[in-house]
Structures are given as C-alpha cells and as structure tokens.
Amino acid sequence: MSQQSQPTLAELSRRELLAGGVGLMASIALPGAAMAATAAASAVASPKATLQGNHPMSFITTKDGTQIFYKDWGPKNAQPIVFSHGWPLSADDWDGQMLFFLQHGYRVVAHDRRGHGRSSQGATGHDMDHYADDLAAVTEHLDLKNAIHVGHSTGGGEVAHYIARHGSKRVSKAVLVSAVPPIMVKTAANPGGLPMDVFDGIRAGVANNRPQFYKDLTIPFYGFNRPGAKISEGIREHWWLQGMMGSVQAHYEGVKAFSETDFTEDLKKIDVPTLVMHGDDDQIVPIADSALLSAKLIKGAQLKVYAGYPHGMAATNPDVINADLLAFFKA
C-alpha cells in the first residue's frame, strides 16, 4: 500500500463522520460524563479466577459488579510497575514492557479497563472517574506499595486522575507516555485542541464499521503513513485484535472520556517524580497541546521528546522507550 495515500486521524474521523451522518453524534455522551457521584462507590474488589485453557485468569469485582481482568507477574516483594493502556486496547498492549521489566526484576501489573479486553462489558461507568476508581481497586486488592504508574494515551489520563483522586500514598513515580492530558478537545480555554468533529468522526467510525475503522486507524497510530516507514502487519493486527475484544459501547462512550476530560487540576496535584514522554510526530495526540503543556503543570516533571516518533512509540521503538523508562525508574 502507498504510504503517501494513508490518512491521518483527522482525515479518518472526518470521513467517518460524513459516512455516518450527523444524527448519530447526538446519541451518546462519552467519557468524562457525569457519573462522578456514583463512581466512588465502584471501588473495590473481590477476587475471582477463571480459566482460559489451563491458565488461570485473575479478576476483581468492583462494588458496581464490574469484573476487571488483571495480570500480576513477578516476585511479590519486588517494586511494582503498574501499566494503564490506551483506547481501545487492553493490557496486552504492554507486552513489550511487561516482559522487559519482569526480566529486570520488577513486579509488573496491568489491567483491562472496564469494557475493554477481558474485563466485563457493562453498560455504565465509561468515564474517567470509574477508570481511576477501578485502577485503585486493583492496586488496593494487590496491596501495591511504592508503585510506579505508567500510562499510555488514555491510560496517562487515568494515571493522572487516579493520583489526584486517590492520592499518592501507594505511588513512588509516574510516567505519562503519549498521553492525552491536559485536554484534547478544542475549547475557549484550550484553543490549540482538536475540533469536536474529529472526535465525532471517531464515534462514527466505531458505530458504523468498527472493524475497518480500527484497521485504518493503526496506520497513523504507528506513523506507518510516513515516508520510509517500515509497516509491521503484526503490530497492526495486534492492535486490531485488542480493539475488537472490547465492547463497542464502551469504546464509543470512551471517546468522550479521553477527549473531553480536563486533567489540568489533576496534573497540578501530582506530587511524585514524573516523566512525560512524547513523540513530536504523534498524529493521534499532538504534542503541542499535550505533553508540552502537561510538563509545565506537573511540579518538577521531566519532559523527554522523541524526534519523529509516533503515538504508538512503545511498540515501534521499544528498545529506546524501555531503556529510558528503566533509567527513570532507577534514578
């Protein structure tokens, strides 16, 4: 396929919006919605294990009945690293980091966000308050202390909101990778954000033909539309398989959570050493309105910019990203 002909996120989303019509957009209000009053009640955790083949699968059940799948590998007395994935993926998106840090002696933990991956596909709670409370439920169930929290994209917002909402008593450091904060959508207070029609187009793509939209989205996600890019069909298929495991409703409603949640005050509350990592060719979460602003809002944050790297740089350039993460963890 011609790399020059591959669409960007904005082009993809506008195309889907036109295909889907305008009426669809008014139907559902996404992440960041007003479930805050009940979100705190969905915190914590009775464990459950089921079997996938001969391998046990671990879950907790939150107070609102949502089953959250998690992985927990490595020595229980080792320092834990907790990974929060991006939209619309699962804990599996962290394969390249989970194995690397396990082999470096860490305890590694990752969960599937509600409605994503192997977690249950409930009808409610697809907002940032519930995402943060579910993360808190996992950390409390596993009694994780001195944990390093790493969040990619939407997961970066989840990490920021978790620390702001639940405090840093269990947290030693934080890392935001290609993350969505402070806020993605264009507003009067955020004139550099992406226009709402970009996110309406994403919703249209999810609703009208999710399988094809997800296949197309992998191209700008990993920068495979750039001249000279080496396209990995394996990476694309891995992304697509993760996305298709999740609930179409959770993914549709999740667009509001990652695009409209304003994390400005959350970032100001982060009181642990924080690394902000972002590629300057991120076509999904443009760096100028994300990392460059977040690094100024988080007290003492370190900013590391990667020339030419895409949104999914942890998958396309794991050798560089993992080495930089390890150096920050050991500092």
N, C-alpha and C positions, 0 to 999 in steps of 0.2 A: 504494500500500500504506500502511496505517496505521503511522505511526512509533511510536505507543504500543504496538502489538502486537508489535514486533520484539524477539526475545530477546537477552539478554546472553550473553557467552561461557559463564558458569557454567550458565545455563539450557540453552544449546545442548548443552554437553558432557554434562550430566546426562540430557537427553532421549536423546542418542545411546547413552549407557551403558545405559539401560533398554531401548532398542530392540535393542541388540546382545547383551544377556545378559552374565553375569559371566565365563563361561569364557574368553572372548576375551582378557580382560585379562592372564591369566597367561602368555600365549603368547610374548610378545616383550619383552625388556628394552631400553629405549630409551637415547638419547644420554647420555653421561656414563658409559657402561658400561665394562667393564674390558678395553679393548684398548690400554691405555697402553703395554704392553710392546712391542707391535708398531708403535704409532703413529709412533714416531720414525723408523722405517725407511721410512715412506711419504713422505718429504720430497722428492725433487727431480728433476728436471724436464728432460725432453727435449721441445723444442717441436715442435708439429705444426700444420699449417694445412690445413683442408679448405675446400670451397667451399659456400656457401649461395647458390644462384643464381650471380651473377657476383661475389659479395662474399667475400673470404677470411675464414675464421673461425679464430681463434687458440686453440691448446690447449697445455698442457704435460701430460706424462705422469709421474705420481709413481712412486716406486720400487715401489709395490704395484700398478702398472698402471692406476691410475685416471686418466682423461683429464679435466682441468679446463679448462673454457672460460673465457676472459677477454677483456675489452675493454681497449684501451690507446689512448687518444686524446690528441692534443695534442703540443706540442713536447717532444722527449725531454730537453731541457735545462731544462725548466720544473719547478717544485716539484710533486711528485706528490701527489694525493689518492687514497687507496685506500678504496673503499666495500665494506662487507660487509653483505649483505642479510639479511632476516629469514626465518623459516619461514612457509610452504613455497615461497618465492618464488624470484627469480633476480636477476641483475644488472640486469635491465630495471626493477626497482622503483626504481632510482636515476635514471631518465631525467631527471626534473625537476632533479636536482642535477648530473648529468654534463654536460648541455648548458650549464647556467648557469655552472659553474666552468670549463669549456672556453672559453667566451666571455670569461671573465675572466683568461685567460692561463695557467691551470693545466694540468698533465698529469693526466688523470683515468683511473683504472683500477678495474675491478670484475670480479669473477669469479662464476661459478655454483658454489655449494657442491656437493660430490660428491653425486650422486643428485638434484640439482636442475637445472632448466633444461636447458641443452645439455651439461652435464657427464655423464660416463658413469654408468650405473646399476648399479654393482657391488653385491655382496651384503653387503659388510663395510665397517667404518670409519665408521659413522654415529654418531660420538661426538665430543666436544669436542676431544680430543687430535688426532684426524685433521683436524678442521676447522682447527685452528690450524696444524698442520703443512702442510696444503695451502695456506693463506694464505702461510706462509713460503716455500713452493716458488715461488709466483707472484712474490713480492717479490724473491726471490733470482734467479730466471730473468730478470726485467726489470732487475735490479740497481738497485732503487729505493733512493734515499737521501734523508734529510731528509723522509720521507713523513709526511703527515697521514693518520691512520687514522680512518675514520668508520664506526661500526657501528650498525645499527638492530635492536632487539629481540634475536633470537638472534645477529645479527651483532655486537651490542655485547658479548655474552659471548665471541664469537670473538675480537674485538679484545683484550679484557682477557686472555684465555688466551694469545693469540699473544705479547703483550708479556711476560707472566710466563714463558712457556715458552722464548721465543727472544730475549728481551732487547730493548732499545730502541735498539740501535746504528743501525738504519735508520729510526727513528721520531723525528719532531720534536714532534708533538702528537697527541692522541687526543680523539675525541668519542663519547659514548655517547648514542644517541637512542632514547628509549622502550625502554631496554634491560633485559634480564632479570636481570642481576646485582643483588644478591649471590646469591640463590637463590629460585626461585619457589615451590617446594612447601613446604607446612607441615610442620615438624618440631619436635622438642622445643627445638632451638636457634633455630628460626625460627617462632615461634608466630603471626606475622602473615601467613604464607604461605597460598597457596590449597590446599585439601584435595586429596588424591590423586584423589578421584573426579572432580574437574574434568578432570584430565589423562587419566584412564581414559576419560572421556566423549569427549575429543578423539580418542583412539585408536580408540574405537568408531565415531565419525563418519567417520574416514579409512578404516577397514576395511569398513564396511557400505554407505556410499553417499557416497564421496568427492566426486563432482561436486556433489551437493546440499548437503552439509555445507559445502563451500567457498563456495558461493553464499550460504548463510545467514551464514557467519562474516564476510563482508565488511560486514555491517550494523553490528555492534558495533565491528569493527576501525576503521571510519572514523567512528564516532559518528553514523551515519545513523538510529539509533533515538531520537535526542534531539529534543525539541520544537523545531520551527523549522528542523531540519537540512535542507539542500538536497542531496538524494540525487543523486549523479552515477553514472549507469549505466555510463558509460565507465570511471570509476575502478574500479567493481566488476568489470567484465568484464576489465579489465587484470589485476587481482589473480587472478581465476579462471583466466585463460589461463596465467599464470605458474605457478600451482599445479598445473594439470593437465599441464604439461610434465614434471614431476618424477616420480620413482619412488615408487609407493605404499609400498614397503618402507622407503625412505629417510625418507619423511615420517612413517611410523608409528614407526620407531625413533628418529627425531629428537625426538620429544616428550620422551623421557627425557633427552636431551642438554640441551634448553633448560629443562626444568623441575626436574631433579634435580641438575644440576651445581652445586656450591658454589664460587662465584668469590671468596669472601671473601679468601683468601690471594692470589689473582691481583690483586685490586684494590689490596691493600697494596703490591704490587711495582711498580705503575705509577709511573714516575719522570719522566714528561714532562707538560707542561701539559695539563690535561684539562678538557673541558667536558661536563657532564651535563645533557641536555635532556629534559624530560618534560612531557606534558600532565597536568593534575590531574583530567581526566575520562577517563583511559585505562582502558578496560574490559577490556583484554587483559592488561596488565602493570600492576596497580595501583601508583600512585606511592609509597604509604606504605611498601611492602615492597621497593621497588626503588631508584629514584633518590635518595630521601631518605636511604637507608642508604648507597648507593654513594658519594655525595658526601662522606660522613664518613670512608669507608675509604680513599679516594684522597687522597694528600697534596696539599694545595693546590688541590683541584678547585674549579671554578666550577659552581654549580648555577643553572640557569635553568628556571623553572616557567611553563608556559603555561596560563592560566586557560581552562577549557572545551575544551581541545584533546584530540583522540582519540589512539589508538595510532598511527594512520597519518597523523600530522600533517604529515609531509614531503610527502605527496601532497595533503592537503586545504588546507594553508596554506603552500605552497612559498615565497611571497613573503616571509613573516616568517622562516621557518626558514632559507632561503638567505641572507638579509641578516644574520642572527645568526651563521651559520656563517662568512660572509665576514669579518665584524668580528673574530671569534675568530682566524681564520687570519692576519689582518693585524696583530693585536695584538703 
